[in-house]
Amino acid sequence: RSGFHEADNRSSPEYYQNICNDFDIDLKSHKSSLVNSDLADWADIIILMDYKNHELAFEKLSSSNFSKCYFLGGFSSGAIEIRDPYDLNNNEIIEIVGEMEKSTLAFVNILQG
């Protein structure tokens, strides 16, 4: 829900919302927010998707907050990095959303023990 993109309160692009709807993910009311130190302090875990966000987390977060960072892809048997779907074609985005879903379900299973 939060990230390192400097613009707050952005909606997901309509084409991405439509693809996510096919996965029963409703992003209509989703708005972006910028990670800040208060939010990172509050978090027990910070989930990252790609290496660019890993670099930004290392640059912008304290060492104690950076130690809370994990790659979403690391919770499943796929690649540790899940690419940012921005500016990709629909087939690539569908593949990425599928990877996100698979990794999220694996993470939930870990949490449920």
N, C-alpha and C positions, 0 to 999 in steps of 0.2 A: 504494500500500500504506500509506503514511503520510499524515496530513492534519493539520488544525488543530482537529478536534473534540476537546474536552478529555478525553473518556472513552477510555482505552486498552483494548485487548483485547476489542472488541465484534465479534460475528459479524455478517455481512450478514443482513438479514432473510430469512426463509425464502421469501417470495414473490419477492424479488429473486434469490435463489439459483436458484429454479425457472426464472425467465425466462432467466437467464444459462446454465443448463444447456442450453437450446435452442440456444444459440450455441456449445456445446462449451466453456464456461467453467465450471470447477469452483471454487466459492467455499466449499465445505464447511469447509475448514481455514483459510480466510482470517480473520485477526483484524486489527482496526485498530491503528494505533500513532500516537502524536503526534510530529509533526515537532519536532525539537530542533536546537540549534546544531551538535552533533556530527554528527548525521545529515546536515544541510545542508552542513556543511564537507566531509564525505566524498563527497557526490554531485557528479557531473560535470554533471548536468542535473536540473532539477526541473520536472516536468510538472504543469500546473494544468488544471483543467476549466472553472471558471467565474470570473466577476468577483469573487464573494465571496472565493474562495480567493486571487485576485490581491491583493485588499485586505489580507487577513490575512497573506499572504507579505510584503507591503510593510511592514506594522506589526511583524511578529515576527522577520523575518530581517535579518541584516546586509546592507549594500548589496552586498557582494561575493557573498553567497549569493542575494540577490534578482536579481542579474544573470544567474543560471543558470536563471531561471524562463521557461518557454515554455508557451503554451496548446496542449493536445493538438489542438484543432480547427484550429490554424494549420498543421498538417502536411498537411491535405487540402483539398479545394476547397469544403468546407462552411463553416458559421459558425465563427468563432474560438472562441466560447464554447459549451461543451457543458453543458447544464443538469444540475443535481444531480437524480437521479431520485427522491430521497426524497419520499415522500408523493404521488407521481403515480400515475395509473391505469396499468394494464398496457400499454395501447396506447402511451402516452407513454414508458413505460420501455423497451419494445421498440424504439421509434424511437431513443431515446438510446443504448441498448446497440449498436444498428446504427451510429450515428455514431461511437461510441467504437471499434468494431471497424474501421471504415473509416479513421479517423484513425491508429489504432495500426498498421495495415498500411502506411499511407503513411509513417509514421515509421520503421518497420523497413526499408522500401525505401530511404529516405534513408540510413540507417545502413549498409546493405549496398552503397551507392554504385552 
